[in-house]
Amino acid sequence: MNIQKILVPVDFSKFSYQALENALLWGEKFNAELTLLHVNTLFHEHFNYETMVHDCQEIIDKQEEHLHQLMGEQAEEIRDKQVNIQYQILRGRSAAGAILKFISEHHFDLIVIGTHGRTGLSHFLLGSVAEKVARLSPVPVLTIHHSVERVDIKNILVPIDFSNYSGPLVKCAISVGKAFSASLHLLYVHERATAASFKWMVEEIEPQFETEHYLKDQIFKKMSSYLENETDNVIMADIKVGHPYQEIINYADENEIDLIMMATRGFGKFDYFWLWGSTTERVIRLATCPLLTTRHEEVSQLSETEFAEKPDSSELS
């Protein structure tokens, strides 16, 4: 995984400072350049509409003068971290829209964004903004939950679903694990059927799955095939039965996971529900550790240095 440029949206809240701390860690590990980005959201609820017509430009100019001062001070505070820092201030009606537009116009290898970063200056990094950026960003996004305290990465969790992108995602996780000298945990969750029409599946298939050692052996063999001859990381693998997002959260809490890595597609007929429609969004909201999400097109690109051949383009459709 080659990370040279990292974008860090900030809003001067304690939550965005937590995201910045994590971004600095990644910047130091990968010798990457950091760009701090603040979006001055115009016409929010704190804007005085009575003065808007006559004094709008003057108000905006004063706001941005103050923002430049804040951004400059923040950048100066972290220059001793031996990471190259620059900053940018944009105007926009939508924080998420402005961030995504900036990403599309500039090259970045990683976005680091905090959730629930509410501040009096603006309602900038709300959870919904971070989720929208993670869902639509063309590059990997590292979301930092407001409760995150640990910064170092020692244990990485990779939920896998045996889609075409699970292998490349594991390869990518291995490279991140090497950078941080972290242990790798692979987790497969057997989806629990909840609809009434699937009651027979719950009653007949799940008990069989939980007791059938052959099925579990096959799953562990498939997991092992992703690892090849990798022995540098301590590798652990587990199988759970239940709702994927809940099992992922539980495993992360019980095993002191410092980073979760997920692809946002790739579960066949369940891909929408398993890997984005509910699971990834819920993990972003509930995980107490950072979550690195990549779109399915990116996974192979991120791990291409690990493979002799890149996936055929037809596989990415």
MIPA-330104 format. One record per residue: x, z, y of N, C-alpha, C in turn; residue number from 1; residue in three letters. Coordinates in steps of 0.05 Angstrom, whole numbers. Atoms other than C-alpha are relative to their C-alpha. Last residue first. Layout:
# residues N
n.east  n.up  n.north  ca.east  ca.up  ca.north  c.east  c.up  c.north  n  res
X  Z  Y  X  Z  Y  X  Z  Y  NUM  ALA
...
# end
This chain:
# residues 317
n.east  n.up  n.north  ca.east  ca.up  ca.north  c.east  c.up  c.north  n  res
26  8  -11  -358  -267  -84  -21  19  -10  317  SER
6  -16  -23  -290  -235  -96  -28  -6  12  316  LEU
7  -27  9  -281  -260  -166  -9  18  23  315  GLU
28  1  10  -284  -332  -142  -9  27  -9  314  SER
19  -4  -22  -222  -318  -99  -29  0  -10  313  SER
12  26  -8  -181  -308  -162  -21  4  21  312  ASP
25  7  13  -147  -240  -162  -10  -28  10  311  PRO
23  -10  -14  -75  -239  -137  -25  -9  -14  310  LYS
19  20  -9  -19  -250  -186  -23  14  14  309  GLU
-14  25  -1  45  -211  -200  -19  -22  11  308  ALA
8  20  20  10  -147  -182  16  -25  3  307  PHE
-3  -12  26  34  -83  -147  -6  -21  -22  306  GLU
-29  -3  5  48  -118  -81  4  12  -28  305  THR
-12  25  8  -24  -142  -83  30  2  -6  304  GLU
-17  -4  23  -50  -71  -83  15  -25  -8  303  SER
-15  -24  -4  -80  -70  -13  20  3  -23  302  LEU
-20  5  -21  -102  -142  -19  18  24  3  301  GLN
-21  17  12  -137  -128  -86  22  -6  21  300  SER
-14  -15  20  -175  -70  -56  23  -16  -12  299  VAL
-26  -10  -9  -192  -106  8  16  11  -22  298  GLU
-19  22  -5  -247  -152  -18  28  11  6  297  GLU
-10  11  25  -283  -92  -50  19  -23  5  296  HIS
19  20  9  -287  -56  17  11  -14  -24  295  ARG
-8  27  -4  -241  4  22  -23  -18  -10  294  THR
18  20  11  -258  77  31  12  -28  6  293  THR
-10  27  -7  -208  134  40  -18  -21  -14  292  LEU
9  21  18  -243  202  40  10  -27  10  291  LEU
1  27  -10  -212  264  70  -9  -20  -21  290  PRO
-27  11  -2  -231  331  40  -2  -28  10  289  CYS
-15  -17  -17  -293  374  47  29  -8  1  288  THR
-27  -7  10  -336  319  20  15  17  20  287  ALA
-1  -26  13  -409  323  42  28  8  -9  286  LEU
12  -22  -14  -421  268  93  7  28  -11  285  ARG
-10  -2  -27  -371  217  68  -11  25  14  284  ILE
-27  -12  3  -391  233  -4  13  3  28  283  VAL
3  -29  5  -463  220  14  26  14  -2  282  ARG
10  -13  -24  -447  153  46  -3  30  -4  281  GLU
-21  -1  -19  -405  133  -14  -8  14  26  280  THR
-23  -17  8  -458  152  -65  21  2  22  279  THR
4  -29  -3  -522  128  -32  26  15  -5  278  SER
27  -7  -9  -525  54  -19  -5  29  2  277  GLY
4  -1  -29  -449  47  -23  -28  11  7  276  TRP
-24  0  -16  -417  54  -91  -4  -5  30  275  LEU
-22  -17  9  -470  75  -139  22  2  20  274  TRP
7  -28  2  -534  50  -107  24  18  -5  273  PHE
10  -9  -26  -509  -17  -84  -5  30  0  272  TYR
-21  -3  -21  -465  -28  -144  -10  10  26  271  ASP
3  -24  -15  -518  -11  -196  18  2  24  270  PHE
28  -1  -10  -527  -81  -225  -5  26  16  269  LYS
20  17  13  -452  -89  -230  -27  3  13  268  GLY
12  -14  23  -416  -28  -204  -21  -18  -13  267  PHE
-12  5  26  -365  -58  -156  -12  13  -24  266  GLY
17  16  17  -374  -43  -83  13  -2  -28  265  ARG
28  -1  -9  -349  6  -31  -18  -20  -14  264  THR
7  27  -9  -283  22  -64  -30  0  6  263  ALA
22  14  12  -266  96  -66  -2  -28  10  262  MET
-2  29  -6  -206  141  -54  -22  -15  -15  261  MET
16  17  19  -215  216  -49  3  -29  8  260  ILE
7  27  -8  -160  258  -16  -16  -13  -22  259  LEU
-7  4  -29  -139  331  -17  -8  -27  10  258  ASP
-7  28  -7  -171  351  -83  4  -2  30  257  ILE
-16  0  -24  -169  426  -97  10  -28  7  256  GLU
-28  7  7  -195  417  -168  18  -3  24  255  ASN
-10  -17  22  -263  452  -164  30  -5  -6  254  GLU
-1  -28  -7  -281  424  -96  13  17  -21  253  ASP
-19  -3  -23  -262  352  -112  2  30  7  252  ALA
-27  2  11  -297  356  -180  21  5  22  251  TYR
-6  -23  16  -361  382  -148  29  0  -11  250  ASN
-3  -22  -18  -361  328  -94  8  25  -16  249  ILE
-24  4  -15  -350  273  -145  6  23  18  248  ILE
-22  -6  19  -403  302  -192  27  -5  14  247  GLU
-1  -29  4  -453  305  -134  24  7  -18  246  GLN
-10  -12  -24  -439  233  -112  4  30  -4  245  TYR
-28  5  -7  -443  206  -183  9  16  25  244  PRO
1  17  -23  -508  240  -204  28  -4  11  243  HIS
16  -10  -22  -498  268  -273  -2  -20  23  242  GLY
27  11  2  -453  263  -334  -16  12  23  241  VAL
22  -17  -6  -378  275  -324  -26  -15  -4  240  LYS
26  13  1  -315  245  -352  -22  20  5  239  ILE
23  -16  8  -244  267  -335  -25  -18  0  238  ASP
25  16  3  -175  239  -327  -22  17  -10  237  ALA
21  -14  14  -110  271  -303  -25  -17  0  236  MET
26  14  3  -45  236  -285  -20  17  -15  235  ILE
15  -15  20  16  273  -258  -28  -12  -2  234  VAL
21  -19  -9  50  218  -219  -11  15  -24  233  ASN
-11  -15  -22  117  186  -237  -21  21  10  232  ASP
-5  -28  9  93  165  -306  10  18  23  231  THR
-4  -18  -22  63  96  -292  3  29  -10  230  GLU
-23  -17  6  73  53  -354  6  20  23  229  ASN
-23  13  11  4  20  -353  23  20  -6  228  GLU
-24  -14  -8  -42  63  -311  25  -13  -9  227  LEU
-6  4  -29  -103  19  -311  27  11  8  226  TYR
-9  28  -4  -102  14  -387  6  -6  29  225  SER
-29  2  5  -104  90  -391  10  -28  5  224  SER
-13  -13  -22  -174  91  -360  31  -3  -2  223  MET
3  19  -22  -198  41  -412  14  12  25  222  LYS
-18  23  5  -170  85  -467  -1  -20  23  221  LYS
-27  -9  -7  -204  146  -436  20  -22  -5  220  PHE
-2  -2  -30  -271  108  -436  28  9  8  219  ILE
-2  27  -11  -262  87  -509  3  1  31  218  GLN
-27  11  6  -246  158  -530  3  -28  12  217  ASP
-19  -12  -18  -308  182  -494  28  -10  -4  216  LYS
5  11  -26  -352  133  -532  20  11  21  215  LEU
-10  28  0  -320  153  -598  -3  -13  28  214  TYR
-28  0  -7  -329  227  -583  11  -28  1  213  HIS
-12  21  15  -405  221  -583  29  -3  9  212  GLU
-11  -9  26  -430  289  -561  15  -21  -15  211  THR
-14  -25  -3  -444  279  -487  13  9  -25  210  GLU
-25  5  -15  -462  206  -496  17  25  2  209  PHE
-18  15  18  -512  222  -551  27  -4  14  208  GLN
-11  -19  20  -544  276  -507  20  -14  -19  207  PRO
-18  -19  -12  -548  224  -451  10  21  -20  206  GLU
-27  10  -4  -577  168  -493  19  21  10  205  ILE
-13  10  24  -639  200  -525  30  -8  5  204  GLU
4  -17  24  -674  246  -476  17  -9  -23  203  GLU
-10  -27  -5  -647  216  -411  0  16  -26  202  VAL
-29  3  -1  -658  145  -437  13  27  4  201  MET
-10  3  27  -728  162  -459  30  -2  0  200  TRP
-2  -26  13  -742  187  -389  11  -1  -28  199  LYS
-25  -1  16  -724  120  -360  3  27  -14  198  PHE
0  21  20  -794  104  -335  24  0  -18  197  SER
18  -7  22  -797  171  -301  1  -21  -22  196  ALA
27  10  -2  -737  153  -258  -16  7  -24  195  ALA
18  -19  -12  -677  200  -260  -29  -10  1  194  THR
25  14  -6  -626  166  -304  -20  20  10  193  ALA
24  -13  12  -560  204  -300  -25  -15  9  192  ARG
24  -3  -18  -502  158  -284  -23  12  -15  191  GLU
22  14  14  -441  170  -329  -26  6  16  190  HIS
25  -14  1  -388  191  -279  -21  -17  -14  189  VAL
22  18  6  -316  168  -290  -26  17  -2  188  TYR
26  -12  8  -262  208  -256  -20  -23  -5  187  LEU
20  21  4  -187  192  -249  -26  13  -10  186  LEU
23  -7  18  -143  246  -219  -19  -23  -2  185  HIS
23  18  0  -74  229  -190  -21  9  -20  184  LEU
11  4  26  -21  280  -171  -25  -17  2  183  SER
26  -13  7  13  273  -104  -8  -7  -29  182  ALA
-8  -15  23  85  257  -84  -24  16  -11  181  SER
4  -29  -6  57  235  -17  9  18  -22  180  PHE
-8  -6  -27  83  164  -18  -2  29  7  179  ALA
-29  -1  -1  79  162  -94  10  7  28  178  LYS
-9  -24  13  6  181  -92  30  3  0  177  GLY
4  -22  -19  -9  127  -42  11  26  -12  176  VAL
-20  4  -21  23  76  -89  -3  21  22  175  SER
-27  -7  10  -16  104  -148  21  -3  22  174  ILE
-1  -29  0  -81  101  -108  28  10  -10  173  ALA
-3  -8  -28  -70  27  -95  3  30  2  172  CYS
-27  8  -8  -59  15  -169  6  9  29  171  LYS
-18  -20  12  -122  55  -184  29  -6  8  170  VAL
3  -25  -15  -161  12  -134  19  21  -11  169  LEU
-15  2  -25  -132  -52  -166  -2  26  17  168  PRO
-29  1  6  -158  -29  -234  17  -2  25  167  GLY
-10  -27  7  -226  -7  -209  30  0  -5  166  SER
-16  -11  -22  -239  -73  -173  11  28  -6  165  TYR
-25  16  -3  -263  -114  -232  18  13  21  164  ASN
5  26  -11  -314  -59  -247  26  -15  2  163  SER
-8  22  18  -296  -2  -293  -9  -28  9  162  PHE
25  9  13  -335  50  -252  5  -24  -19  161  ASP
-1  27  10  -278  92  -224  -25  -7  -15  160  ILE
23  5  17  -276  155  -181  0  -30  -8  159  PRO
9  28  0  -205  163  -155  -23  -2  -19  158  VAL
21  6  19  -185  235  -136  -9  -29  3  157  LEU
16  23  -8  -118  248  -103  -20  -5  -22  156  ILE
18  9  22  -83  316  -107  -19  -22  10  155  ASN
-12  -6  26  -23  337  -65  -16  -9  -24  154  LYS
15  13  22  -40  310  4  16  5  -26  153  ILE
-18  12  20  -19  353  64  -17  -10  -23  152  ASP
-9  26  -9  -70  363  120  17  -13  -21  151  VAL
-25  8  10  -112  421  96  8  -28  10  150  ARG
-21  -17  -10  -167  443  142  27  -8  -10  149  GLU
-27  4  12  -223  393  134  20  18  14  148  VAL
-9  -25  12  -290  422  156  28  -2  -12  147  SER
-6  -21  -20  -305  367  206  10  26  -12  146  HIS
23  -18  -4  -298  314  152  7  23  19  145  HIS
-8  -28  1  -241  264  161  -24  18  7  144  ILE
18  -17  -15  -257  192  145  7  29  -5  143  THR
-4  -27  9  -200  146  124  -18  18  18  142  LEU
7  -21  -19  -222  74  133  3  27  -13  141  VAL
6  -27  11  -192  14  98  -5  21  22  140  PRO
-24  -13  10  -196  -53  134  -7  28  -9  139  VAL
-13  18  19  -255  -101  146  26  11  -11  138  PRO
-28  7  -7  -295  -44  176  12  -18  -20  137  SER
-3  27  -10  -370  -48  163  29  -8  6  136  LEU
16  20  14  -387  12  119  8  -28  8  135  ARG
-9  1  28  -331  58  143  -14  -22  -15  134  ALA
-27  12  -1  -347  41  216  10  -2  -29  133  VAL
3  29  -6  -421  54  203  27  -14  1  132  LYS
11  13  23  -406  120  168  -3  -30  5  131  GLU
-21  2  20  -361  143  224  -10  -15  -25  130  ALA
-20  19  -10  -414  127  275  22  -4  -20  129  VAL
10  27  4  -469  160  235  19  -21  9  128  SER
-3  8  28  -427  224  230  -10  -29  -5  127  GLY
20  -12  17  -422  227  305  3  -10  -28  126  LEU
-5  2  29  -356  207  334  -21  15  -16  125  LEU
-16  23  9  -375  191  406  2  -2  -30  124  PHE
6  -3  28  -430  234  434  13  -23  -15  123  HIS
17  21  12  -395  234  500  -8  9  -28  122  SER
-8  25  -12  -354  277  547  -18  -23  -10  121  LEU
14  4  -25  -392  339  527  7  -26  13  120  GLY
-13  -11  -23  -366  333  456  -16  -5  25  119  THR
18  -1  -24  -390  319  386  13  14  23  118  ARG
-17  -7  -22  -339  299  333  -16  1  26  117  GLY
12  -21  -15  -387  301  275  17  9  23  116  HIS
29  -1  0  -341  259  232  -10  24  15  115  THR
12  -25  6  -268  242  245  -31  -2  1  114  GLY
22  -8  -17  -238  173  241  -12  26  -9  113  ILE
4  -29  6  -173  145  213  -20  10  20  112  VAL
15  -13  -21  -171  68  210  -4  30  -9  111  ILE
15  -24  7  -117  35  167  -14  11  25  110  LEU
0  -4  29  -79  -30  165  -16  23  -9  109  ASP
-5  -28  8  -94  -53  236  -1  1  -31  108  PHE
-8  -5  28  -90  -122  267  6  30  -4  107  HIS
-27  -9  3  -129  -132  331  6  6  -29  106  HIS
-17  15  -19  -192  -170  351  30  8  -2  105  GLU
1  28  6  -235  -149  292  19  -16  17  104  SER
-13  4  26  -214  -76  298  1  -30  -6  103  ILE
-29  -3  -5  -232  -77  372  15  -5  -26  102  PHE
-9  24  -15  -301  -105  355  30  2  5  101  LYS
-1  23  19  -311  -51  302  9  -25  14  100  LEU
-22  -4  19  -292  4  351  3  -23  -19  99  ILE
-25  4  -14  -338  -23  405  25  3  -18  98  ALA
-3  29  -6  -396  -29  358  26  -6  14  97  GLY
-6  13  25  -386  42  331  4  -30  5  96  ALA
-26  -7  9  -383  71  401  9  -15  -25  95  ALA
1  -13  26  -443  33  426  28  6  -9  94  SER
27  -13  3  -456  14  498  -2  15  -26  93  ARG
19  11  20  -382  0  508  -26  15  1  92  GLY
28  -5  -8  -323  9  554  -18  -12  -21  91  ARG
19  22  -2  -254  13  523  -27  9  12  90  LEU
27  -9  -8  -194  59  531  -18  -24  3  89  ILE
18  21  -12  -130  44  493  -27  13  7  88  GLN
28  -6  -2  -71  88  471  -15  -23  15  87  TYR
11  13  -23  0  81  445  -30  6  1  86  GLN
27  -5  -8  41  124  398  -7  -18  24  85  ILE
5  16  -24  104  109  357  -30  2  8  84  ASN
18  21  6  113  167  309  -5  -15  26  83  VAL
-16  23  9  173  213  313  -18  -22  -11  82  GLN
4  2  28  127  274  318  15  -24  -12  81  LYS
-22  -12  14  157  289  386  -3  -1  -30  80  ASP
-22  19  2  109  238  416  24  12  -15  79  ARG
-8  5  28  51  283  398  23  -19  -2  78  ILE
-3  -25  16  38  318  465  11  -6  -28  77  GLU
-26  -12  -6  52  254  504  5  25  -17  76  GLU
-21  16  11  -5  217  470  28  13  4  75  ALA
1  -3  29  -53  273  486  22  -16  -14  74  GLN
-9  -27  7  -31  276  558  0  4  -30  73  GLU
-29  -1  -4  -37  201  566  11  27  -8  72  GLY
-13  15  22  -106  202  534  30  0  3  71  MET
3  -14  26  -130  257  580  15  -14  -22  70  LEU
-16  -24  -2  -103  223  643  0  16  -26  69  GLN
-28  9  2  -132  156  622  19  24  2  68  HIS
-6  5  29  -198  191  610  28  -9  -4  67  LEU
-3  -26  14  -198  221  680  7  -5  -29  66  HIS
-25  -11  -10  -185  152  711  6  27  -13  65  GLU
-22  12  15  -238  125  665  27  9  10  64  GLU
0  -8  28  -291  172  690  25  -10  -14  63  GLN
-9  -28  1  -272  161  762  1  10  -28  62  LYS
-28  0  -7  -278  85  753  12  29  -1  61  ASP
-14  9  23  -345  93  718  30  1  5  60  ILE
2  -20  21  -372  135  774  16  -8  -24  59  ILE
-17  -22  -8  -348  86  827  1  23  -21  58  GLU
-28  7  4  -378  28  789  19  22  8  57  GLN
-7  4  28  -446  61  782  30  -6  -3  56  CYS
-27  -12  5  -451  89  853  11  -5  -28  55  ASP
-18  1  -23  -509  51  884  28  8  -7  54  HIS
1  25  -14  -552  32  824  22  -1  21  53  VAL
-11  22  15  -532  89  777  2  -25  18  52  MET
-23  10  -15  -542  146  826  11  -26  -12  51  THR
7  1  -29  -612  163  803  22  -12  17  50  GLU
11  26  -6  -592  145  731  -9  -3  30  49  TYR
21  -5  -21  -547  205  725  -11  -27  9  48  ASN
-4  17  -24  -509  192  660  -24  5  19  47  PHE
-11  -16  -22  -511  251  613  4  -16  25  46  HIS
21  -18  -13  -560  215  567  11  17  22  45  GLU
10  -20  19  -512  157  555  -18  20  14  44  HIS
29  -5  0  -509  98  602  -9  18  -22  43  PHE
14  1  -26  -438  76  586  -30  6  -4  42  LEU
27  10  5  -399  98  524  -17  2  26  41  THR
16  -12  -22  -327  105  545  -28  -12  -3  40  ASN
21  17  -11  -295  87  478  -16  16  21  39  VAL
24  -14  -9  -230  122  463  -19  -20  12  38  HIS
21  15  -13  -176  92  420  -22  18  8  37  LEU
23  -17  -6  -109  122  399  -21  -16  16  36  LEU
14  7  -24  -62  71  369  -24  18  3  35  THR
27  -10  -4  -12  97  318  -11  -10  27  34  LEU
7  -3  -28  49  59  293  -29  9  3  33  GLU
19  18  -13  69  68  221  -4  7  29  32  ALA
-14  10  -23  130  98  187  -17  -19  16  31  ASN
-3  29  2  90  103  123  15  -12  23  30  PHE
-6  8  28  96  178  111  6  -30  -2  29  LYS
-26  -9  7  101  194  186  8  -10  -28  28  GLU
-19  14  -16  41  153  205  28  7  -7  27  GLY
-2  27  12  1  181  147  20  -17  15  26  TRP
-12  -3  27  15  252  170  4  -27  -13  25  LEU
-28  -4  -4  1  232  242  15  3  -26  24  LEU
-12  26  -6  -66  204  221  30  2  5  23  ALA
-2  15  25  -84  270  188  13  -27  5  22  ASN
-20  -13  16  -69  308  252  5  -14  -26  21  GLU
-26  8  -11  -108  256  292  23  13  -16  20  LEU
-5  28  9  -169  266  248  28  -9  9  19  ALA
-5  -2  28  -165  341  260  6  -27  -12  18  GLN
-28  -10  3  -158  328  334  7  3  -29  17  TYR
-17  23  -2  -221  285  328  29  8  0  16  SER
2  16  25  -257  345  301  17  -25  2  15  PHE
-17  -11  20  -232  391  356  -1  -16  -26  14  LYS
12  -24  13  -264  345  407  20  11  -21  13  SER
-10  -25  -12  -222  299  452  -14  25  -11  12  PHE
19  -7  -21  -263  237  434  7  27  12  11  ASP
0  -28  -8  -214  200  390  -20  5  22  10  VAL
20  -6  -21  -214  135  350  -1  30  6  9  PRO
12  -27  1  -148  131  310  -20  2  24  8  VAL
18  -5  -23  -122  62  292  -14  26  -2  7  LEU
22  -18  5  -62  58  245  -16  3  26  6  ILE
15  -5  -25  -11  1  244  -25  16  -7  5  LYS
-17  2  -23  44  -7  192  -14  7  26  4  GLN
14  -9  -24  11  13  126  20  -1  23  3  ILE
-18  3  -23  34  -24  63  -16  6  26  2  ASN
17  0  -24  0  0  0  18  0  25  1  MET
# end
